[in-house]
Amino acid sequence: YSFCKKASDTMSKINVELLRKAVDNILLYSQGKEVTVEGKKVKGKVRKFTESIELQITLKNYDPQRDKRFSGTFKLPTVPRPNLKICLLGNAVHCEKAEALGMDKMSVEDLKKFNKNKKIIKKFAKKYDAFLASDTLIKQIPRLLGPGLTKAGKFPTLVGPSDDIQDKADTVRATIKFQMKKVMCLNVAVANVKQTKEEIALNIQLAANFLASLLKKNWQNISVMYVKSTMGPVQQIFY
């Protein structure tokens, strides 16, 4: 955890000991062990899936109606959601490469079959967490699919002719997004229980620092911050 101390001295207001304890508890709980959270003992349970770890934030001194809404993306050093479902909308070359990687793909001809049907496009957008698109195809997407993917917040990431599709997919899986909407609470998956303590703590620190950098008064706009695994108890790391 040495990196935490360094990061916390310069940028972060998160207490390193609190963070360390929270990460330890998350991992022990996911392994079916007993942990103590806020003075209470809770027994963990091993799940049949990889639990993700969320950072949950409540803002303060912020007016969603009047203050400028913020939005920002940040690439974490390790992938928080390795199972993110991605589909490539590609030209022939990219579709071939995607197939070799076992990635879902759609060609222009496939997209034309949707016939601009809003219901079908909505269902298609819902099926995947994110999309990639060939540079030759990306301009045609609004014409082929209308505003469906944009409305769902899933407009594709561009894949250039020399880009590696696997690298692009990994970048998408490692990228988190903070976007201010009408509520004062934000939550984003920043890690998973298969990662090491160090990887989890670093991802949490960097995500928190990045969010603070987007806010008008930085850390003064953050009221509380929690971390939580999918099935585990909520743990406060910032007061």
C-alpha positions as CSV (number, residue, x, y, z in Angstrom):
1,Y,0.0,0.0,0.0
2,S,3.0,2.3,-0.1
3,F,1.6,4.1,-3.3
4,C,-1.5,5.1,-1.3
5,K,0.4,7.1,1.2
6,K,2.2,8.9,-1.5
7,A,-1.0,9.6,-3.4
8,S,-2.8,10.6,-0.3
9,D,-0.1,13.1,0.8
10,T,-0.3,15.0,-2.5
11,M,-3.8,14.6,-3.9
12,S,-6.3,12.5,-2.0
13,K,-8.2,13.2,1.1
14,I,-9.1,9.5,1.6
15,N,-7.7,8.1,4.9
16,V,-5.3,5.3,3.9
17,E,-6.0,3.2,6.9
18,L,-9.8,3.4,6.3
19,L,-9.3,2.4,2.7
20,R,-6.9,-0.5,3.6
21,K,-9.4,-1.8,6.1
22,A,-12.3,-1.5,3.7
23,V,-10.4,-3.4,0.9
24,D,-9.4,-6.1,3.4
25,N,-13.0,-6.5,4.5
26,I,-14.3,-6.6,0.9
27,L,-11.9,-9.4,0.0
28,L,-12.5,-11.4,3.2
29,Y,-16.2,-11.1,2.9
30,S,-16.1,-12.3,-0.8
31,Q,-14.1,-15.4,0.5
32,G,-16.9,-16.3,2.9
33,K,-15.1,-15.0,6.0
34,E,-16.4,-13.0,8.9
35,V,-15.7,-9.3,9.0
36,T,-16.5,-6.4,11.4
37,V,-18.1,-3.4,9.8
38,E,-19.1,-0.4,12.1
39,G,-18.8,-2.6,15.2
40,K,-21.0,-5.4,13.8
41,K,-19.8,-8.9,12.7
42,V,-21.1,-10.0,9.4
43,K,-20.5,-13.4,7.7
44,G,-19.4,-13.4,4.1
45,K,-20.4,-15.7,1.4
46,V,-18.6,-17.0,-1.7
47,R,-20.5,-16.1,-4.9
48,K,-20.6,-18.0,-8.2
49,F,-19.7,-14.8,-10.1
50,T,-17.0,-12.2,-9.9
51,E,-18.3,-9.4,-7.7
52,S,-17.5,-5.9,-8.8
53,I,-16.5,-3.2,-6.3
54,E,-18.3,0.1,-6.5
55,L,-17.3,3.6,-5.4
56,Q,-20.4,5.4,-4.2
57,I,-20.3,9.2,-3.6
58,T,-22.7,11.8,-2.2
59,L,-22.0,15.4,-3.2
60,K,-22.6,18.5,-1.2
61,N,-22.7,22.3,-1.9
62,Y,-23.8,21.5,-5.4
63,D,-26.9,22.5,-7.2
64,P,-27.7,20.1,-10.1
65,Q,-30.2,22.6,-11.5
66,R,-27.9,25.7,-11.4
67,D,-24.3,24.5,-11.3
68,K,-22.6,23.3,-14.5
69,R,-23.0,19.6,-15.0
70,F,-19.8,17.8,-15.3
71,S,-18.8,14.7,-17.2
72,G,-15.4,13.0,-17.5
73,T,-13.8,9.7,-18.4
74,F,-10.7,8.2,-16.9
75,K,-8.7,5.0,-17.7
76,L,-7.8,3.0,-14.6
77,P,-4.5,1.1,-14.5
78,T,-6.3,-2.3,-14.1
79,V,-9.6,-3.4,-15.7
80,P,-12.5,-3.2,-13.2
81,R,-15.0,-5.0,-15.3
82,P,-13.3,-7.7,-17.5
83,N,-16.7,-9.2,-18.4
84,L,-18.1,-6.0,-20.0
85,K,-20.0,-7.1,-23.1
86,I,-18.7,-5.3,-26.2
87,C,-19.9,-5.4,-29.8
88,L,-17.9,-4.2,-32.8
89,L,-19.7,-2.4,-35.6
90,G,-17.1,-3.0,-38.3
91,N,-15.9,-3.1,-41.8
92,A,-14.9,-6.5,-43.3
93,V,-11.3,-6.4,-41.9
94,H,-12.3,-5.5,-38.4
95,C,-15.2,-8.0,-38.4
96,E,-12.8,-10.7,-39.3
97,K,-10.4,-9.7,-36.5
98,A,-13.3,-9.5,-34.0
99,E,-14.4,-13.0,-35.0
100,A,-10.9,-14.4,-34.4
101,L,-11.0,-12.9,-30.9
102,G,-14.5,-14.3,-30.2
103,M,-16.0,-10.8,-30.0
104,D,-19.6,-10.1,-31.1
105,K,-19.7,-8.1,-34.4
106,M,-22.1,-6.5,-36.8
107,S,-21.4,-5.4,-40.4
108,V,-23.2,-2.5,-42.3
109,E,-25.4,-5.1,-43.9
110,D,-26.4,-6.5,-40.4
111,L,-27.2,-3.0,-39.2
112,K,-29.3,-2.2,-42.3
113,K,-31.5,-5.2,-41.3
114,F,-32.7,-3.3,-38.3
115,N,-34.5,-1.1,-40.7
116,K,-34.3,1.9,-38.3
117,N,-36.8,0.1,-36.0
118,K,-36.5,2.0,-32.7
119,K,-37.6,-1.0,-30.6
120,I,-35.1,-3.3,-32.2
121,I,-32.3,-0.7,-31.9
122,K,-33.2,-0.1,-28.2
123,K,-33.0,-3.8,-27.5
124,F,-29.7,-4.1,-29.4
125,A,-28.2,-1.1,-27.4
126,K,-29.4,-2.8,-24.1
127,K,-27.8,-6.1,-25.0
128,Y,-24.2,-4.7,-24.8
129,D,-22.4,-2.5,-22.3
130,A,-20.3,-0.8,-24.9
131,F,-19.6,-0.6,-28.7
132,L,-16.5,-0.2,-30.9
133,A,-16.8,1.0,-34.5
134,S,-14.5,1.1,-37.5
135,D,-13.4,4.5,-38.6
136,T,-15.0,3.9,-42.0
137,L,-18.4,3.1,-40.4
138,I,-18.7,5.5,-37.5
139,K,-20.1,8.4,-39.6
140,Q,-22.8,6.1,-40.9
141,I,-24.1,5.1,-37.5
142,P,-26.6,8.0,-37.0
143,R,-28.0,7.3,-40.4
144,L,-28.3,3.5,-39.8
145,L,-29.3,3.5,-36.2
146,G,-30.6,7.0,-35.5
147,P,-29.9,8.4,-32.0
148,G,-30.4,5.0,-30.3
149,L,-26.8,4.4,-29.1
150,T,-26.3,8.1,-28.2
151,K,-29.5,8.1,-26.1
152,A,-28.3,5.0,-24.3
153,G,-24.9,6.7,-23.6
154,K,-23.2,4.0,-25.6
155,F,-21.9,5.8,-28.8
156,P,-19.1,3.6,-30.1
157,T,-15.4,4.1,-29.5
158,L,-13.5,4.7,-32.8
159,V,-11.2,1.9,-34.1
160,G,-8.7,3.1,-36.7
161,P,-7.1,1.0,-39.4
162,S,-3.9,0.3,-37.4
163,D,-5.6,-0.1,-34.0
164,D,-5.5,-3.4,-32.2
165,I,-9.1,-4.4,-31.4
166,Q,-8.2,-6.3,-28.2
167,D,-6.4,-3.2,-26.9
168,K,-9.3,-1.0,-27.7
169,A,-11.7,-3.3,-26.0
170,D,-9.4,-3.5,-22.9
171,T,-9.3,0.3,-22.8
172,V,-13.1,0.5,-22.9
173,R,-13.2,-2.0,-20.1
174,A,-10.7,0.0,-18.0
175,T,-12.4,3.4,-18.6
176,I,-14.8,4.8,-16.0
177,K,-17.2,7.7,-16.5
178,F,-18.5,10.2,-14.0
179,Q,-21.5,12.2,-15.2
180,M,-23.6,14.6,-13.1
181,K,-27.3,14.1,-13.6
182,K,-30.2,15.4,-11.5
183,V,-29.2,13.7,-8.3
184,M,-26.4,14.2,-5.8
185,C,-25.3,10.6,-5.7
186,L,-22.9,8.9,-8.1
187,N,-21.7,5.3,-8.3
188,V,-19.3,3.6,-10.6
189,A,-17.6,0.2,-10.7
190,V,-13.9,0.7,-10.1
191,A,-12.5,-2.8,-9.3
192,N,-13.5,-6.4,-8.7
193,V,-12.8,-9.0,-6.0
194,K,-10.4,-11.0,-8.3
195,Q,-7.9,-8.1,-8.2
196,T,-5.1,-7.7,-5.7
197,K,-5.5,-5.4,-2.6
198,E,-3.0,-3.0,-4.2
199,E,-4.8,-2.9,-7.5
200,I,-8.2,-2.3,-5.8
201,A,-6.9,0.4,-3.5
202,L,-5.1,2.2,-6.4
203,N,-8.1,2.1,-8.6
204,I,-10.3,3.5,-5.8
205,Q,-7.8,6.3,-5.0
206,L,-7.4,7.3,-8.7
207,A,-11.1,7.3,-9.3
208,A,-11.8,9.4,-6.2
209,N,-9.1,11.9,-7.1
210,F,-10.4,12.1,-10.7
211,L,-13.9,12.8,-9.5
212,A,-12.6,15.5,-7.1
213,S,-10.8,17.1,-10.0
214,L,-14.0,17.5,-12.0
215,L,-15.8,19.3,-9.1
216,K,-15.9,23.1,-8.7
217,K,-14.5,23.0,-5.2
218,N,-12.8,19.6,-5.5
219,W,-12.9,17.6,-2.2
220,Q,-15.1,20.3,-0.6
221,N,-17.9,19.2,-2.9
222,I,-17.8,15.6,-1.6
223,S,-19.9,14.8,1.4
224,V,-19.3,11.1,1.9
225,M,-17.7,8.3,0.0
226,Y,-18.3,4.6,0.3
227,V,-17.0,1.4,-1.3
228,K,-19.1,-1.8,-1.7
229,S,-18.8,-5.1,-3.4
230,T,-21.9,-6.4,-5.3
231,M,-23.1,-8.5,-2.4
232,G,-21.1,-7.1,0.5
233,P,-21.8,-4.4,3.1
234,V,-21.3,-0.7,2.5
235,Q,-18.1,0.8,4.0
236,Q,-17.3,4.4,4.4
237,I,-13.9,5.6,3.3
238,F,-14.4,9.4,3.4
239,Y,-16.3,11.6,5.9
